[in-house]
Amino acid sequence: MLWVVLLLVAWGAAAVSCIRLCLVTAGAARWPAEAAREPVLHELNLYETAFLAGGPHRVADLALLSMHLRRRLLLAHTGWATVVDPEGRDEVERTVIRAIGPEGQSRIAPIRASAAAADAVRTLADRLVAAGLAVPHGTRTTLASAVRAVRGAAVLVVALAVAAVLLPGQGPAYAGPVVAWFGLPLVLTLGCLAIARVESHPCSPWASPSGQRWLDSLPAPEHGADRDLLAAVAVRGVAAVEDPELRAALRSGRSALSSH
């Protein structure tokens, strides 16, 4: 009965990964109440909004777009950025200019990556974490790792079920019961993933529940003025840019999955 051994392995992987995800999720839910020391006394700026909605790369996108709209930077649909005015009005913009380099021109993708990892963005993130609006980096990566573990367990259950059905000496009559037994840990893992999806959707992985409530309270950005476009990009990402060439410039060097 080798298939029983495979079933026990499947159950072990499913149980351990699902328990870990539940514990991590419970810990993440308790964190904002324990971390927040004082209420937010000011309206969040667009950079802070962008971080809560889309993380550090959204902040970099916002800075690039803002500089382009004010003619401090030219973004080409070919994926290049050219400095027009080397004086940034804030530390994030100055970070962008430093990332471009002394030649005054660079590919947009490395500029975006460098700006997203800069001290100015980390300081912004720390400020939001201290206010209880953003999720700490460690908590976020731990939760993502736990979700990946459950997905991996689900794939393992399916692989072990196939292996059990194909074992030598198993007659057709055994296939149905074997599949049914393996279906139980598969249902457990898929159900755990579904619950995690419902709990987190449509929340940003960067915002705590308090930060998400603040994002949900924002009015829908209107079309027209540059300020409205920047607000829309801060909340919704590059997909909010209607100009196809400008949208292509901001999306250059990355996949469609990471462009929002």
C-alpha positions as CSV (number, residue, x, y, z in Angstrom):
1,M,0.0,0.0,0.0
2,L,2.6,2.5,-1.1
3,W,-0.1,5.0,-2.0
4,V,-0.9,5.4,1.7
5,V,2.6,6.6,2.3
6,L,2.2,9.1,-0.5
7,L,-1.2,10.2,1.0
8,L,0.5,10.8,4.4
9,V,3.1,12.9,2.7
10,A,0.4,14.9,0.9
11,W,-1.5,15.4,4.2
12,G,1.7,16.5,6.0
13,A,2.6,19.1,3.4
14,A,-1.0,20.4,3.2
15,A,-1.4,20.6,6.9
16,V,1.9,22.2,7.7
17,S,1.6,24.9,5.0
18,C,-2.0,25.7,5.8
19,I,-1.3,26.0,9.5
20,R,1.7,28.3,8.8
21,L,-0.4,30.5,6.6
22,C,-3.1,30.8,9.2
23,L,-0.6,31.7,11.9
24,V,1.1,34.3,9.7
25,T,-2.2,35.8,8.7
26,A,-3.4,36.0,12.3
27,G,-0.1,37.7,13.3
28,A,-0.4,40.2,10.4
29,A,-4.0,41.0,11.5
30,R,-2.8,41.8,15.0
31,W,0.1,43.9,14.0
32,P,-1.5,47.3,13.1
33,A,-3.2,47.6,16.5
34,E,0.1,46.9,18.2
35,A,2.3,48.9,15.9
36,A,0.4,52.2,15.6
37,R,1.7,54.7,18.2
38,E,-0.2,57.8,17.2
39,P,-2.9,58.8,14.7
40,V,-2.0,60.3,11.4
41,L,-2.4,64.0,11.8
42,H,-1.8,65.1,8.2
43,E,-3.2,64.3,4.8
44,L,-1.0,61.8,3.1
45,N,0.8,63.2,0.1
46,L,0.8,61.5,-3.3
47,Y,4.0,59.6,-2.7
48,E,2.6,58.1,0.5
49,T,-0.6,57.2,-1.3
50,A,1.3,55.6,-4.1
51,F,3.3,53.5,-1.6
52,L,0.2,52.3,0.2
53,A,-1.5,51.4,-3.1
54,G,1.5,49.9,-5.0
55,G,4.7,49.9,-3.1
56,P,8.1,51.5,-3.8
57,H,7.9,51.0,-7.6
58,R,4.6,52.9,-7.7
59,V,6.4,55.8,-5.9
60,A,9.1,55.7,-8.6
61,D,6.5,55.7,-11.4
62,L,4.8,58.7,-9.8
63,A,8.0,60.6,-9.6
64,L,8.9,59.9,-13.2
65,L,5.5,60.9,-14.4
66,S,5.4,64.1,-12.3
67,M,8.8,65.2,-13.7
68,H,7.7,64.4,-17.2
69,L,4.5,66.4,-16.9
70,R,6.5,69.4,-15.5
71,R,9.0,69.1,-18.3
72,R,11.9,68.3,-16.0
73,L,12.3,64.9,-17.6
74,L,11.4,63.5,-21.0
75,L,10.1,60.0,-21.2
76,A,10.3,58.3,-24.6
77,H,8.1,55.3,-25.6
78,T,11.3,53.6,-26.6
79,G,12.2,53.3,-22.9
80,W,14.7,56.1,-22.4
81,A,14.5,59.1,-20.0
82,T,16.3,62.3,-20.6
83,V,17.0,65.0,-18.0
84,V,15.8,68.5,-19.0
85,D,16.0,70.2,-15.6
86,P,18.6,68.6,-13.2
87,E,17.1,70.3,-10.1
88,G,14.6,68.0,-8.3
89,R,12.0,69.6,-6.1
90,D,12.1,66.8,-3.5
91,E,14.4,64.0,-2.4
92,V,12.6,61.4,-4.5
93,E,13.0,63.4,-7.7
94,R,16.7,64.1,-6.8
95,T,17.1,60.3,-6.4
96,V,15.7,59.8,-9.9
97,I,18.1,62.4,-11.3
98,R,21.0,60.7,-9.6
99,A,19.9,57.3,-10.9
100,I,20.0,58.7,-14.5
101,G,23.6,59.6,-14.0
102,P,25.9,62.4,-15.2
103,E,25.2,61.8,-18.9
104,G,21.6,62.9,-18.4
105,Q,20.1,60.0,-20.2
106,S,19.3,56.4,-19.2
107,R,17.0,53.5,-19.7
108,I,13.8,53.9,-17.6
109,A,13.8,50.4,-16.1
110,P,17.1,50.8,-14.1
111,I,16.0,54.3,-13.1
112,R,12.8,52.9,-11.7
113,A,14.5,50.1,-9.8
114,S,17.2,52.4,-8.3
115,A,14.6,55.0,-7.2
116,A,12.4,52.3,-5.7
117,A,15.3,51.1,-3.5
118,A,16.5,54.5,-2.5
119,D,16.8,55.8,1.0
120,A,14.1,58.4,0.4
121,V,11.5,55.7,-0.4
122,R,12.6,53.6,2.6
123,T,12.2,56.6,4.9
124,L,8.7,57.2,3.5
125,A,7.9,53.5,4.1
126,D,9.2,53.6,7.6
127,R,7.1,56.6,8.4
128,L,3.9,54.8,7.1
129,V,4.8,51.7,9.1
130,A,5.3,53.7,12.3
131,A,1.9,55.3,11.7
132,G,0.3,51.8,11.4
133,L,-0.7,52.4,7.7
134,A,1.8,50.2,5.9
135,V,2.8,46.6,6.5
136,P,6.4,46.0,7.6
137,H,8.6,44.4,5.0
138,G,9.2,41.3,7.1
139,T,5.5,40.7,7.6
140,R,4.7,41.2,4.0
141,T,7.5,38.8,2.7
142,T,6.6,36.2,5.4
143,L,2.9,36.2,4.3
144,A,3.9,36.0,0.6
145,S,6.2,33.0,1.4
146,A,3.4,31.3,3.3
147,V,1.0,31.7,0.4
148,R,3.7,30.2,-2.0
149,A,4.1,27.3,0.4
150,V,0.4,26.5,0.3
151,R,0.4,26.7,-3.5
152,G,3.4,24.4,-3.6
153,A,1.6,21.9,-1.3
154,A,-1.4,21.9,-3.6
155,V,0.8,21.1,-6.6
156,L,2.6,18.4,-4.6
157,V,-0.8,16.8,-3.6
158,V,-1.8,16.6,-7.3
159,A,1.6,15.1,-8.3
160,L,1.5,12.5,-5.5
161,A,-2.1,11.6,-6.5
162,V,-1.0,11.0,-10.1
163,A,1.9,8.9,-8.9
164,A,-0.4,6.9,-6.6
165,V,-2.8,6.1,-9.4
166,L,0.1,5.1,-11.7
167,L,1.7,2.8,-9.2
168,P,2.3,-0.7,-10.5
169,G,-0.2,-3.3,-9.4
170,Q,-3.1,-0.7,-8.9
171,G,-6.2,-1.9,-10.7
172,P,-8.8,0.4,-12.2
173,A,-11.1,-0.2,-9.2
174,Y,-8.6,1.5,-6.9
175,A,-8.2,4.7,-8.9
176,G,-11.5,6.2,-7.7
177,P,-10.9,5.7,-3.9
178,V,-7.2,6.8,-4.3
179,V,-8.2,10.0,-6.0
180,A,-10.9,10.7,-3.5
181,W,-8.5,10.4,-0.6
182,F,-6.0,12.7,-2.2
183,G,-8.9,15.1,-2.9
184,L,-9.2,15.9,0.8
185,P,-5.8,17.6,1.2
186,L,-6.2,19.3,-2.1
187,V,-9.5,20.8,-1.0
188,L,-7.8,21.9,2.2
189,T,-5.0,23.7,0.4
190,L,-7.3,25.3,-2.2
191,G,-9.8,26.3,0.4
192,C,-7.0,27.9,2.4
193,L,-5.8,29.8,-0.6
194,A,-9.4,30.9,-1.4
195,I,-9.9,32.3,2.1
196,A,-6.6,34.1,2.0
197,R,-7.6,35.6,-1.4
198,V,-11.0,36.8,-0.1
199,E,-9.4,38.3,3.0
200,S,-6.8,40.2,1.1
201,H,-8.8,41.2,-2.0
202,P,-8.9,44.0,-3.1
203,C,-6.5,45.2,-0.4
204,S,-3.0,46.3,-1.3
205,P,-0.3,44.0,0.0
206,W,1.6,47.2,1.1
207,A,-1.2,48.7,3.2
208,S,-2.4,47.7,6.6
209,P,-6.1,47.5,7.3
210,S,-6.0,51.1,8.5
211,G,-4.1,52.1,5.4
212,Q,-6.5,50.3,3.1
213,R,-9.5,52.0,4.7
214,W,-7.7,55.3,4.0
215,L,-7.2,54.3,0.4
216,D,-10.9,53.2,0.1
217,S,-12.0,56.6,1.4
218,L,-10.3,58.5,-1.4
219,P,-12.6,60.0,-4.1
220,A,-12.3,58.7,-7.6
221,P,-9.7,60.8,-9.5
222,E,-11.2,62.9,-12.2
223,H,-9.7,63.2,-15.7
224,G,-8.1,66.3,-17.1
225,A,-5.6,68.1,-14.9
226,D,-2.1,66.8,-14.3
227,R,-2.9,66.6,-10.5
228,D,-5.8,64.3,-11.3
229,L,-3.6,62.1,-13.5
230,L,-1.0,61.9,-10.8
231,A,-3.6,61.0,-8.2
232,A,-5.0,58.3,-10.5
233,V,-1.5,56.8,-11.1
234,A,-0.8,56.9,-7.3
235,V,-3.9,54.8,-6.6
236,R,-4.3,52.7,-9.8
237,G,-0.8,52.5,-11.3
238,V,0.4,53.1,-14.8
239,A,-2.8,51.6,-16.2
240,A,-4.4,55.0,-15.4
241,V,-2.3,56.8,-18.0
242,E,-4.4,57.2,-21.2
243,D,-1.6,58.4,-23.5
244,P,-0.4,55.1,-25.1
245,E,3.2,56.3,-25.7
246,L,3.6,57.6,-22.1
247,R,2.1,54.4,-20.7
248,A,4.5,52.4,-22.9
249,A,7.5,54.5,-21.6
250,L,6.5,53.8,-17.9
251,R,6.0,50.1,-18.6
252,S,9.2,49.6,-20.5
253,G,11.5,46.9,-19.1
254,R,8.9,45.1,-17.0
255,S,6.2,42.5,-17.6
256,A,2.5,43.4,-17.8
257,L,2.0,41.7,-14.4
258,S,4.2,44.2,-12.6
259,S,3.1,47.3,-14.5
260,H,0.3,48.4,-12.2
